Amino acid sequence: MQPNHLIIEKTYDAPIEKVWQAITDKQQMKDWYFDIPDFKPELNHEFSFLAGREGRQYRHLCRIVEVKPVTRLAYTWRYEGMPGDSLVTFELSEPAPSQTRLTLTHTGLDSFPTEQPDFAPDSFKEGWTYFVHSSLQSFVETGVLNFEISIKAGVDKIWNIIINPNYQWAKDFGGGALAQSDWKQGATITWTDMEHKFGAKGIIEIMDTNRQLSM
């Protein structure tokens, strides 16, 4: 990786049309990438979205500068109130039947204030590597997303937070969410919005305290 740009490549066991849809359909994008309600794969279309880490959110401002259906998508990438401008390019090719090669290039990284850790080249590399090598691969190949994270806290504390989502991690679902359940194997779990309007219902299939929760 050069200080001013990075290139990340990955081959997926999925047809090129499926991968193209994953990177251009806003409904699919929010499952593996970012939630961008105003995204359209149209030349000169401008869109924005909020994203960040550890409570620090940045408004991303982007404009589509190239669209070649099924093979190439490029858009500018900058941050509201911050100096710098860059370009993100997705290139797709077919190395074999039902396989797709993605080459992601992000140029102009040195235009950002790299003294800030969030804008350092390694930060971009970490983020794009996750999206290209893990999140998108899981989405187009299996339809299942896998997330892993290391947390500096005891197992008991984390488990207690998992089974008590209300006003903790559940608040990050859209406008917030509430869960009602006995938290036992076979029990029903009901999700509602903050006004207790029904959202979804499921069954707790595995309840192995401090080890695994599956619903």
C-alpha positions in Angstrom: 0.0 0.0 0.0 1.3 3.4 -1.0 0.7 6.4 1.4 -1.7 7.9 -1.1 -3.7 4.9 -2.3 -4.5 1.3 -1.6 -5.6 -1.7 -3.7 -7.5 -4.6 -2.4 -8.5 -7.7 -4.5 -10.7 -10.7 -3.8 -12.2 -13.5 -5.9 -15.7 -14.6 -4.9 -17.5 -17.8 -5.8 -20.5 -15.9 -7.1 -21.6 -14.7 -10.5 -20.6 -11.2 -11.6 -24.2 -10.0 -11.8 -24.8 -10.9 -8.1 -21.7 -9.0 -6.9 -22.7 -6.0 -9.0 -26.1 -6.0 -7.4 -24.5 -6.2 -4.0 -22.4 -3.1 -4.6 -25.1 -1.0 -6.3 -28.4 -2.0 -4.8 -29.0 0.1 -1.6 -31.2 -2.5 0.0 -28.4 -5.1 -0.4 -25.6 -2.6 0.5 -27.0 -2.0 4.0 -26.6 -5.7 4.8 -22.8 -5.8 4.2 -21.6 -2.2 3.7 -23.3 1.0 4.8 -27.0 2.1 5.0 -27.2 4.7 2.3 -30.9 5.5 1.6 -30.2 8.0 -1.2 -27.7 5.9 -3.1 -28.3 5.5 -6.9 -25.8 4.0 -9.3 -26.2 6.9 -11.7 -23.6 9.2 -13.2 -23.1 12.5 -11.2 -25.6 11.4 -8.5 -24.5 12.7 -5.1 -25.2 10.8 -1.9 -24.1 10.9 1.8 -24.1 8.8 4.9 -22.9 8.7 8.5 -20.3 6.2 9.6 -17.5 6.0 12.1 -16.2 4.1 15.1 -16.4 4.2 18.8 -19.0 6.9 18.9 -17.3 9.3 16.5 -19.4 9.7 13.3 -18.4 11.4 10.1 -20.7 12.5 7.3 -19.3 11.0 4.1 -20.0 13.1 0.9 -19.8 11.2 -2.4 -20.5 11.7 -6.1 -20.8 9.0 -8.7 -18.2 9.7 -11.5 -18.3 6.4 -13.5 -20.8 3.7 -14.0 -20.2 0.8 -16.4 -22.9 -1.8 -15.5 -21.5 -5.1 -14.2 -17.9 -4.1 -14.5 -17.0 -0.7 -13.0 -18.3 1.8 -10.4 -16.4 4.8 -9.1 -17.3 7.7 -6.7 -15.6 10.5 -5.0 -15.2 10.2 -1.2 -14.7 13.1 1.2 -15.9 14.2 4.7 -18.1 17.1 5.7 -16.0 19.9 7.3 -12.7 18.1 6.6 -10.0 18.9 4.0 -9.3 16.3 1.4 -10.9 14.4 -1.5 -10.4 10.9 -2.7 -11.8 8.4 -5.2 -13.1 4.9 -4.6 -13.3 2.5 -7.6 -14.8 -1.0 -7.8 -13.8 -3.1 -10.8 -15.3 -6.5 -11.5 -14.1 -9.2 -13.9 -14.9 -12.9 -14.4 -11.8 -15.1 -14.0 -14.0 -18.3 -14.4 -17.6 -19.2 -14.8 -19.6 -18.2 -11.7 -16.6 -16.4 -10.2 -16.1 -12.7 -9.8 -12.8 -10.8 -9.2 -13.2 -7.5 -7.3 -10.4 -4.9 -7.4 -11.1 -2.0 -5.0 -8.9 1.0 -5.4 -9.0 4.0 -3.1 -6.8 6.9 -4.2 -6.1 10.3 -2.7 -5.7 9.2 0.9 -2.8 11.6 1.5 -5.2 14.5 1.0 -6.8 13.8 4.3 -5.5 14.9 7.7 -3.5 11.8 8.4 -2.4 13.0 11.8 -5.9 11.9 12.9 -6.0 8.1 13.4 -9.4 7.7 11.7 -7.9 9.1 8.4 -4.6 7.3 8.5 -3.8 4.9 5.6 -3.9 1.9 7.9 -7.4 2.8 9.1 -8.6 2.8 5.5 -6.8 -0.5 4.8 -8.4 -2.1 7.9 -11.9 -1.0 6.9 -11.7 -1.9 3.2 -10.1 -5.2 3.9 -13.0 -6.1 6.2 -15.6 -5.1 3.7 -13.9 -6.8 0.7 -12.4 -9.9 2.3 -15.1 -10.7 4.9 -18.4 -8.9 4.8 -19.0 -8.9 1.0 -17.7 -12.4 0.6 -20.1 -13.8 3.2 -23.0 -11.8 1.7 -22.5 -12.9 -2.0 -21.4 -16.5 -1.3 -23.6 -17.6 1.6 -26.1 -14.8 2.5 -24.8 -15.1 6.1 -22.8 -12.3 7.7 -20.1 -13.1 10.2 -18.8 -10.5 12.6 -16.0 -10.9 15.2 -14.7 -8.5 17.8 -12.4 -8.7 20.8 -13.8 -6.8 23.9 -11.8 -6.0 27.0 -14.4 -7.2 29.5 -15.3 -10.3 31.3 -17.5 -13.0 29.8 -20.2 -12.5 32.5 -20.4 -8.8 31.9 -20.7 -9.2 28.1 -23.3 -12.0 28.4 -25.4 -9.9 30.8 -25.4 -7.1 28.2 -26.4 -9.5 25.4 -29.4 -10.8 27.2 -30.4 -7.3 28.4 -30.4 -5.4 25.1 -33.0 -2.7 26.0 -31.5 0.7 26.3 -28.1 -0.8 25.6 -27.0 -2.2 22.3 -30.6 -2.4 20.9 -30.8 1.4 20.8 -28.5 1.2 17.7 -31.2 -0.4 15.6 -32.7 2.4 13.5 -34.6 4.6 16.0 -34.1 2.1 18.7 -35.6 -1.3 19.6 -36.9 -3.2 22.6 -36.8 -7.0 23.2 -39.2 -9.1 25.3 -38.3 -12.6 26.2 -37.8 -15.1 29.1 -34.3 -15.7 27.7 -34.6 -19.5 27.9 -34.1 -22.1 25.2 -37.4 -22.5 23.2 -38.7 -19.1 24.5 -40.2 -16.5 22.2 -38.4 -13.2 21.6 -40.4 -10.3 20.4 -38.8 -7.1 19.0 -40.7 -3.8 19.0 -39.8 -0.2 18.4 -39.4 2.3 21.2 -43.2 2.9 21.2 -43.8 -0.9 21.6 -45.1 -1.3 18.0 -44.4 -4.8 16.7 -41.3 -5.3 14.7 -40.3 -9.0 14.6 -40.7 -12.3 16.5 -38.4 -15.3 16.8 -37.5 -18.3 18.9 -34.4 -18.8 21.1 -32.9 -22.0 19.7 -29.7 -22.1 21.7 -29.2 -20.6 25.2 -25.8 -21.8 26.5 -25.0 -19.3 29.3 -21.8 -17.4 28.7 -21.1 -19.3 25.5 -23.7 -19.1 22.8 -27.1 -17.5 22.0 -28.9 -18.4 18.8 -32.4 -17.2 17.8 
